[in-house]
Amino acid sequence: MAGIDRARALLDAARGALADEPHVQAELDLCEHRMYQPVRVALAGSLKAGKSTLLNALVGQDIAPTDATECTRVVTWYRSGRSPSVTAHVDDGRAVPIPVTRVDGRLGFDFGRLTADRVDHLDVEWPARALQSTTIVDTPGTASLSTELSDSTIRLLAPRAGEHRGQSGVDAVVYLLRSLTATDTGMLRRIGTAIGGSSGPLGVIGVVSRADELGAGRMDAMISAQQIAGRFAGELERTGLCQAVVPVAGLLALAARTLREVEFRALAQLASTPGPELEAALLTVDRFARPDILPGIPAGLRRSLAERFGVFGIRLAVTLIRFGATSSADLAAELLDRSGLPELSAIIDTQFAQRADELKSHSALVTLDHLLAASASTQAAQLRVSVRRELADVHGFRELRLLTSIRGGGLDLPADQIADLTRLIGGSGIDPSTRLGVPAGTDEPTIRASAIEAARTWRSLAGHPLITPAVASACQVAVRSAEGIVARLYEAGSHTGTSGFSAGMYSPRG
């Protein structure tokens, strides 16, 4: 995958090749500016998949409306900002400020006289730490009853060949699944085709969403969700449509990250309620909120608990309190751990955040490729050959696919070799020291020697006559990852006149 320095060099070359086309220079400026911005991750999936709830859980604040209002029918960009603000970009070119409202505790965006079909996209700026490193894009359902709304998501995630994405592109996708429908696999295949054709986002993670609702909110709901995620992962791995599939209870994760002391006290009171009485009250949400049920806890507070935690979340919280969660902080940590969000966050960090330079370089080169393709200049055509060569180098994507296979237990290798392979291809981090398993701050000669030895080891294993084709292919990926470290060390030294390097300059090229 192209390094960010190489992408900038190609952009500089494009300025000269397209000097006679001044209207393109602004696009090139925008393209370069993109590489200084956070990585862009889109949340996608069918209607009611729980995208807005998961977004709030990832950020740790209620910043995305979850009701089926106008704003959930529009592509919405959530970016870091000094103060909360919402801007609607309308089809006539205007930028219209949108008031933020709260009714009965629910966040909303007041469109006024605007309707969703008039709004191209929303820009939300919010002072949230999570948004400093990642811009999150919430999309309308891919199976929306409105073809236009579904198309806006498709254009964002799977642009057609020759359709450059400019400001609207994303670098990676978290795709939410309730079940593995033909619509979902079709959309994932379109994204995969865009990846293969070097026009779409470079990474896709699948999420079995609203996992707490599986099994009608029973205590084994997350176990069932893990099994379903494993089945989905197996099916999607064969087609290479996702780099991972994990179950997440977004509602539970959000409740855990925003747990209030009054809620903890109410849950503790529920934990002291006899089991049969509590289970009878939890038969339905409406029953749980009835005034004549559990009169010691106000009905309004019980309804709020049901909306915030769900039946599964209440059962789990009560069980954890009975088994020793004695404070709101203890309970929040236990609930969050069981929601699946930490695993998803770790995968997003390893596969997206730590590869941000690679992903942004890829997105910039996609736009550059389309700009050069639209030019009649001979110089532009020659430069496009170099750009296409960079886009064809998708070794980082092969690493992500191999990590998926390893997580699914799809490689017949001993545990120690699996651990070494996972580390080398970036499963624990992409800086050279982490990949090679040597201490941080190790000197360059030792790094280089370790990388060369790793390449030799995995090349030797790849040539073993008794290994399966899948293992041989995995070994070749490991070889190229190790060789990429050596290549980048050489490039860094030749560019600076020294032998130094930085983790951010790493990009396996072979």
N, C-alpha and C positions, 0 to 999 in steps of 0.2 A: 504494500500500500504506500502511496506517495507520502513523503514527509512534508511538513508544513513549509520548510525552507524551499523545497523543490517546487511546491505549488506556487509560492510567491515569485520564484524566478520565472516560471512559465507565465504568470500574470504580467510580469514586467516585460517579457518578450512579446506578449500579446498587445501591449500598448503600442509598441513599435509596428507590429504587423497590421494593426487596425487603426493606425494614425490618421488615415484618410477617411475614417468613419467616426466622426465626433460623437454621434448619438450613442455609440457603443461604450465610450469612455466612462460614462456614468455607471453603466452596468459593471464594468471592470472595477470601478471604485467600490461599488456595493459588494462585489464578489470578494475583494480584498478585505473590506471591513468585516465581512462574515467570519473571517478566520481569527479575529480578535474577540469575538462574542462567545458566550457559553454554547456548549453543544446543545442541539435541539432534539428533544425526544417527544414523539407524538404518542398519545393514548388513543387507541382505535378499538373498534369492535362493534357488535350489533347493538340495536336499541336496548336500553335498560341493562346493559352489561355492567354498569357500575363504574364508568370511567371517571365521572366527576367526583364520586366518593373516594376512589383510589387516588386521584390527584390531591384531594384535601389531606388524605392520610400521608402521602409522600411528603407534602409540604409541612404537615403538622398544624395546619390552621384551616378554618372554614373560609376559603377564598373562591371556591367554585360553586355556583348554585347547583343543587341536585334535583330540584323540582323540574318537571317537564314544561319549562317555560320557553320563551323565545330564545333566551341566551343559550340553552342547551342544543339549539338547532343551528348554531353558527360555529364555524371554526374559530376557536378562541386561543390566543397566545398569552401565556402567563410568564411575565418577565420580572426580574428584580427591579425595584424602584424605591425611592426614598419615602414615598407616601402612596397610599392606595389611590388608584385612578383607573377608570375604564373609558376607552375610546372606541367608538364604532366607526369603521371605515365603510362609507356608503357607496353604492354603485355609481353615484354621480361625481365621485372624487372627493366629497367632503369628509372631514374628520369631526365626528359629533361626540361631545362629552356625554357619558351615560352615568346618571346618579346610582350610587350603591345604596340599597335599602335593606332593612331587616324587619320582617313581619313575623311575630311570634317566634323570634329567635332564628328564623330562617333567612339566609343571605339571598339577595336577589339583585338583578340589574334592571333598572327601570328604562325600558326602551321608549316610553312615551308613545308618540305616533308612528315610530319606526316599526317595521315588521321584518322578520328574519330574511325574507326574500329580497329586501333592499340592502341588507348588510353583507358586504364581502367577507369581513372578518372583524373580530374584536381584539383589541390590545388591552391587556390587564397588567398594570404595574403594581407590585406589592412588595413591601419590605419583609421578605422572608429569606432566611439564610439558605434554604435549599435551592432557591432560584438564582443565587449568585453564581453557581457553577453549572446549572442546567435550566434551560428554557423549556417549559412543558407546554405542549399543544393539545388541547382537548378538542376532539372532533365529533361531528354528528354521527349517528349510527350508520354503519355501512349498508344496512338493509332498511333504511328509512322509507316510509311511505312516499316521501317526496323524492323523486328521481334527482332533482336539482341538488338537494342536500346531500344525498349519497354521492353524487358526482363531485361535489366540493371536497369530500374526503378522499375520493379516488384520485383526483388531480393532485392532491397534496402528497399522497403516499406512493402512488404509482404513475408518475407522469409518462405520457407516451413518448416514444422516440421522436426527437426533434422539438420537443416542448421543454424549453429550459425553465428551471424552477425559480431562478432569481431569488427574490426575497422570501418566497413562500415555501422553500424546501425545508425538509427535516433531515436529520442525520441518522436517526434510528427510531424504531417503533416498539412500543409495548402493546401487544394485541390481546384484548380480553375475550375470553371464551366462556360461554355458559355451557355449550355443548359443541361438538365438532360437526357443524352443519356444512352443507354444500356451499352456502354463502360465505362462511368463514374460510373454508379451504380454498374457495375460488379467489377471495380477496388476498389471502396469504400467497397464493400462486402468482397473482398479479404483482404483488410486491416483490416476490422472488424473481420474476421475469425482469422487473425493473432493475433489480440488483445485478442479475446476470448480464443485462444489457447496459450496465453502467449508467443508469439514469435515475435510480431510486435510492432510498435510504439503505445503509450498508448493514444494519443489524436489526434482528427481530427477536423479541422475547415474548413467549406466550404466557398468559396468566389465566388459570382457572379462577374466574372472578366470583364474588359473592359466595365463596366456598362455605361460609357458615350456614347457608340456607340448604345445603345438601343434606338429605336425611331428615328433613322437617325440623331442623334445629337441634337434633339429638347431640349428645355429648361426643359421639364418634364422628361428627360431621367432618372435621378436618382430616381424620384418618381416611374417610371415604374420598375426600377431595385429593389427598395425596395419591391414592390409587388411580383416580381418574386422570390426574396430571401425568402419572407414569404411563397410562395407556395413550393419552394424547401425544406425549413426547415420543413414544415408540412409533406411532402412526406418522407424526410429522417429521421425525428424524429420517425416515425412509425417503421422504421427498425433499429433505433439506430446507423446509419452510420456516423453521424456528431454530434459534440457537439454544433455547432452554424453555421448559414449561414448568411453572410453579403455581401452587394454589395459594390464594390470598383472600382473607376475609377483610375487605376494605373497611366495612362499617365497624368491625371490632377494632381494627388498627387505629382508625380515626378516634374512636371513643377512648382507646387507651392513651393516645397521645394528647388528648384534651380532657382527661378525667378530672372532674371537679370534686372537691371535698364533700359537698352535700350528696353527690351521687355515691361516693364511697360509703358514707354513713347509711344511706338507704339500702345499699347492697349488703352491708353488714347486718342490717336489721332483717333483710330477707334471709340471710344465712342462718339466723336464729329461728326462723320459721320451720315448723315440722315439715319433713319431706313431702308427705302426701298432700298437705294443704298447699304447699308451694307449687307442686306439679299440677294440681287441679287448677290453680290460678293461671298457670302458664300454658294452658291448653290452646288459647288464642290470645292475640294482642288485645282485642276488644275486651275479653274477659279479664285480663290482667289489669286493665285500666278502669274497671267498674268501681263505682263508689263503695259498694257493699263487699268488695273483696279486699282482704288485707287492710282493714280500716286504720291501722297504725301508721300507714304511709300514705300521704296525700295522693289522690287519684291522678292529679296533674303531674306529680313527680314520677309516678309509676308509668304514665303514658310517655313521658320524656325518656325514661330509661329504656322502654321498649323501642322507641324510635331511634335512640342513640346506640344501643347495644344489640338489639334484636334478641330473640328468644335464646338463641345459642349463647350469645354474649352474657346474658343474665345468668344462665345456668352455669357457664364456665366461671364467671366471677364469684358466684355463690360458692361453688366447689373450692376454688382457690382460697377464699377467705376461711372456709371450714378447715382447710389443710394448712393454714398458717400465714396467709397474707394479712399482716396486721396494720398496714398503713396504705394510704392511697398510692404512694410511690411504689411500694412493693407490688400492689395489685396491678398498677399500670404497666410495670415492667414485665410481669408474668403474662398479662393479656397480650401485650405487644409481641412478645416472643412466640406466642401460640397463634398469632394472626397470620403468619407467613410473610409479613412485610419486611422483617430484617433480611430474610433470604433473598427476596426480590431486590431490596436496596443493595445488597452485596453484589448481586449479579449485574445490576445497572452500573455500579461503581467499577467492577472489573471489566465489563464488556463495553461500556459506553464512556463513563467519565474518564477512566484512565487512558482510553484510546481517543480522547477528544480531538487531539491534533490530527490523527489519522482520519477520523470521521469528517471533520471540518474540511480537511484538504480534499477528500473525496468529493464532498458536496461542491466545493469551489471549482474543482476540475470538471465536474459534470456541467456546471453553468458555462465554464470557459469553452468546453467542447462544443456546446450548442451555438455559442456566439461565433466561434471560428467556422463552424459548419455553414452558418448563414452568410458568410463573407465570400465574395468572388475572388479575393486576393490570392495570388499564388503563394505568397509568404505565409498567409493564414493557413492555407492548406498544408504547407510543409510543417508548420508549428503544430497543427492538429494531430499529425502523426505522433509527435512526442507526447501530446496530451493523452491520446488514446492508448499509448504504450503504458503510461502511468496508471490509467484507469483499469487496464487489463491485469495489473499487479494487485490481486486481491488476496494475498497470502493471509492478511489479518482476518479476513472472512473465513478462510479455511481453518484458521486456529479456533475461531468461535464455533464452527460446526463440529470440530473435533472435541471441544469441551462439552458440547451437547452429548455426543456419543459416549464420552467418558462418564458423564453424570448418569446416563441411562444404563451403565454397565455393559456397554456394547463392545468392549475390547477385551480379548483374552490375553491378559498380561498379569504377571504377579503384582501384588499390591505396591511393592516398593517402586517398581518400574512405572506403574500408573501414577504414583505420587510425583516421581521425577518428570514424567511426561507432562502432567498437568501444570507443574510449576514452569517448565521450560516454554510452554506455549502461552503463558500469560494468565493461568488460572488464579494466581495469587497476586498478580501485579505485573506490569510490563516493563519496569526498569531492569537493566541488565543484571544487577546484583540479585534481585528477587528471582528472576528467571533462572539464574544459574545456582541459586542456593548458597551464595557466598555473602559474608557480612557487608552491610552498607559501608561505603567508603573504601572498599577494596581497591588497590591500585590497578591501573589499566593493564599492565603486563599480565597480572594474575587473572583479570577478567578475560582478556583475550585467550590466554592458555586454557582457561576453563571452558570457554565457548568452543574452541577448536576441539578439545577433548570430547565435549558433548556431541558435536557434529560427528566425530569419528565413531563414538559409541552407537549412536542411533543409525548411522549409515551401515555399520556392521550388522546390526540387528535386522535392518531392512533387507539385507541380502541373505538372511538365513533361509535355507531351503524348506524348512518345516513350518514357517509362520503363515498365517492366513493373509489373503490380499488386504483385508481391512487393517490388520496390524501393520503390514508393510507400508500401506498408504499413510498411516498415522506416524510411522517412523520417518517417512520422507518429510512430513510437515515439521517434525521436530528438528530434522537436519537443517531445513531451511531457516527455521527460527534461530538456531544457533549460528548459522552462517550469516544471518542478518545482523547479529550483534557485532561480529567481526567486521562486516562491511561498514556498519555505521561508525565504528571506532576509527576505521581508516578514513572515512569521509570527514568526520569531525576533525581529525588531525590535519588532513590536507587543506581544509577550509580555514583553520585557525593558525596553521603553522606550528601547532603543538600536537601532543598526543592526547589531549583532554577530550572529554565527552560529557554529555548530559543525558539524563534519562528521557527527557522530552524529545531528544533528537532521534530516538530509536524508531526504526521502521524496517522490518525484515524485507529484503529485496532479493537476495540470492543471485 
